Amino acid sequence: MGVGFLIFSNACASSSTPAGMTNLGNTCYLNAQLQCQFHIPLVRHMILKDVESGDPSGLKSVFEMLEQSNKGNRRIPANPLLLCRRLGINVYTQQDSQEFWKLLLTTELSTYLPNLVDLYQGACESYIKAQDGSNREKRREETFLDISLEVARTNNDNDCPSVLSAIKDSFGVPELLSKAEGNGWKPEKDAEPVDALKGSTLKEAGLPSILQFHLKRFNYDWQTDTMSKLNDKFEFSEVRSCK
């Protein structure tokens, strides 16, 4: 898989374990993502109960197979072939898990399951603040369906990177736009550039019901023009609420 992903939900996973899904060519990204969604009770209920039998995406059929796969003496994995055919997915083409799910949410599923999209949509605030004492700044609310986190170490200490430290780096440490380095901020169109801080803030009120993290496990080296996979340990704590 090209990326890693974590999903934090406020609902408990099912106690029963489905038999998994059949890998068709390079559909491991799709299989992993759909099984994660299936184990979120509210998502599973919405797709199995609220979607008509004529589901145009074929997603309901996958969830029905997953639900039935652990019943009886034979454990039969779910097959995503119908879904791939209906969505025009080339099973031999690799994709990113979180990109596939976001595209499915905002295209196919948004037409007949808009409440499902709402579960994943959160909001953060981006800002730029001038550092010349003028108090000039610009703020804008931005919506998201997942949050990308850097897996690579951002400091030289021995602490293991984690979800918490990556969130703090993304939303707690602003970037300096330096006039001396030629990338200062122009508060107005014809204004002189000034030093400024650019960043984003994430507040509890902007968190969605289901928060999905996209772990950026590939690093690009500008000097050698090469990509490398990051296999460093990345910690995250189990978050589970059974309310």
C-alpha positions in Angstrom: 0.0 0.0 0.0 1.3 3.5 -0.8 0.2 5.1 2.5 -0.8 4.1 5.9 -4.0 5.3 7.5 -5.6 5.4 11.0 -9.2 5.9 11.7 -10.4 7.2 15.1 -14.1 6.7 15.8 -16.4 7.2 18.7 -18.0 3.8 18.3 -16.7 0.3 19.2 -15.7 -2.2 16.5 -17.8 -5.4 16.0 -16.8 -8.3 18.2 -17.2 -10.7 15.3 -14.4 -11.1 12.8 -15.2 -11.2 9.1 -13.2 -13.5 6.8 -11.6 -10.6 5.0 -11.7 -9.8 1.3 -10.3 -11.3 -1.9 -7.4 -9.4 -3.4 -8.1 -8.8 -7.1 -4.8 -7.8 -8.7 -3.8 -4.7 -6.7 -7.0 -4.0 -4.7 -5.2 -4.3 -1.3 -5.7 -0.5 -0.8 -9.4 -0.9 -1.4 -9.8 -4.0 0.7 -8.0 -2.5 3.7 -10.1 0.7 3.6 -13.5 -0.9 3.2 -12.7 -3.4 6.1 -11.8 -0.5 8.3 -15.1 1.3 7.5 -17.1 -1.9 8.0 -15.8 -2.2 11.6 -17.3 1.2 12.5 -20.8 0.3 13.7 -22.5 3.5 12.6 -21.0 3.3 9.1 -21.9 -0.3 8.8 -25.5 0.3 9.8 -25.9 3.2 7.4 -24.7 1.2 4.4 -26.5 -2.0 5.2 -29.8 -0.5 6.4 -30.1 2.9 4.7 -29.0 2.0 1.2 -31.5 0.5 -1.2 -30.9 -2.8 -2.8 -30.1 -1.1 -6.1 -26.9 0.5 -4.7 -25.1 1.9 -7.8 -21.7 1.6 -6.3 -21.8 -2.0 -5.2 -20.6 -1.0 -1.7 -23.6 -2.5 0.1 -23.0 -5.9 -1.6 -19.4 -5.9 -0.2 -20.6 -5.1 3.3 -23.3 -7.8 3.1 -20.6 -10.3 2.1 -18.4 -9.2 5.0 -21.3 -9.6 7.4 -22.1 -13.1 6.2 -18.5 -14.2 5.8 -18.1 -15.4 9.4 -21.4 -17.3 9.6 -21.7 -21.0 9.2 -18.9 -23.6 8.8 -17.3 -22.0 5.8 -15.5 -18.7 6.0 -15.8 -17.1 2.5 -14.0 -13.7 1.9 -15.9 -10.9 0.5 -15.3 -10.2 -3.2 -15.1 -6.6 -4.4 -15.5 -7.4 -8.1 -19.0 -6.0 -8.4 -17.9 -2.7 -6.8 -14.9 -2.5 -9.1 -17.0 -3.0 -12.2 -19.6 -0.5 -11.2 -17.0 2.2 -10.3 -14.8 1.4 -13.3 -11.8 0.5 -11.2 -8.9 -1.2 -12.9 -8.0 -3.9 -10.4 -4.4 -3.9 -11.6 -3.8 -0.2 -10.8 -2.5 0.7 -7.4 -4.2 3.7 -5.6 -3.9 5.4 -2.3 -6.5 4.2 0.3 -7.5 7.5 1.7 -7.8 9.1 -1.8 -10.0 6.2 -2.9 -12.3 6.7 0.1 -12.5 10.5 -0.2 -13.4 10.2 -3.9 -16.0 7.6 -3.2 -17.5 9.7 -0.4 -17.7 12.9 -2.4 -18.9 11.4 -5.7 -20.9 8.2 -5.6 -21.9 8.1 -1.9 -22.8 11.8 -1.6 -25.7 11.4 -3.9 -27.6 8.9 -1.7 -25.8 8.9 1.6 -25.0 12.6 2.4 -25.2 11.9 6.1 -22.3 9.5 5.7 -20.1 12.2 4.2 -20.9 14.5 7.1 -19.5 12.0 9.6 -16.0 12.5 8.1 -16.0 16.2 7.4 -14.2 18.4 9.8 -12.9 22.0 9.8 -9.7 23.8 10.7 -8.6 27.4 10.5 -5.6 28.5 8.4 -3.9 31.8 9.1 -1.1 34.2 8.2 0.1 36.8 10.7 2.4 39.6 9.9 5.4 39.9 12.2 6.0 43.6 11.7 3.8 44.8 14.6 1.0 45.9 12.4 -1.4 43.1 13.5 -2.3 42.4 9.9 -3.5 38.8 9.4 -5.7 36.7 7.3 -7.8 33.7 8.5 -9.8 31.2 6.6 -11.8 28.1 7.6 -11.0 25.0 5.6 -12.9 21.7 5.6 -11.3 18.3 5.4 -12.2 14.6 5.1 -8.9 13.4 6.6 -5.7 14.9 8.0 -2.2 14.2 6.6 0.5 13.6 9.1 4.3 13.5 8.6 5.8 10.1 9.7 9.4 11.3 9.3 11.2 12.6 12.4 11.1 16.4 12.7 13.8 16.8 15.3 17.0 15.2 16.4 16.0 13.7 19.7 15.4 10.1 20.4 11.6 10.3 20.8 9.6 8.0 18.6 7.3 9.9 16.2 3.6 9.5 17.1 0.2 10.7 16.1 0.2 13.2 18.9 3.6 14.6 18.1 2.7 14.8 14.4 -0.5 16.7 15.1 1.4 19.1 17.3 3.9 19.7 14.4 1.1 20.2 11.9 -1.1 22.5 14.0 1.1 23.9 16.7 4.3 24.9 14.9 3.8 27.7 12.2 6.0 28.2 9.2 8.1 31.4 9.0 7.6 33.3 5.7 10.9 35.2 5.7 11.3 38.4 3.7 15.1 37.9 3.7 14.7 34.5 2.1 12.5 35.9 -0.7 9.2 34.3 0.5 7.8 37.1 2.7 4.0 37.7 2.8 2.3 40.5 1.0 -0.7 41.5 3.1 -2.1 43.5 0.2 -1.6 43.2 -3.5 0.9 46.0 -3.9 2.3 46.0 -0.4 5.9 45.3 0.5 6.5 41.7 1.7 6.9 41.2 5.4 8.0 38.4 7.7 4.9 36.4 8.7 3.9 33.2 10.4 1.8 30.7 8.4 -0.1 27.9 10.1 -3.3 26.1 10.9 -5.3 25.5 14.1 -7.4 22.5 14.9 -10.1 22.9 17.6 -12.3 20.3 19.2 -15.4 21.9 17.7 -14.0 21.3 14.3 -13.4 17.6 14.7 -15.6 15.2 12.8 -17.4 12.2 14.2 -14.9 9.9 12.4 -11.3 11.3 12.1 -9.2 9.6 9.6 -5.4 10.2 9.5 -3.3 9.8 6.4 0.2 8.8 7.3 2.7 10.1 4.7 5.1 7.1 4.5 7.1 8.3 1.5 9.9 10.9 1.5 11.1 12.9 -1.5 14.8 13.8 -1.7 15.1 17.1 -3.7 18.8 16.6 -4.2 18.7 13.1 -5.7 15.1 13.3 -7.1 14.2 10.0 -5.6 11.4 8.7 -3.4 12.1 6.4 -0.4 9.7 4.6 1.9 9.8 5.4 5.6 9.8 2.3 7.8 10.5 4.1 11.1 8.4 3.2 14.1 5.3 5.4 14.4 3.3 5.2 17.6 -0.4 5.7 18.2 -2.5 5.0 21.2 -5.7 3.0 20.9 -8.7 5.2 21.1 -12.0 3.6 21.8 -15.3 4.8 23.2 -18.2 2.5 24.0 -20.8 5.1 25.0 
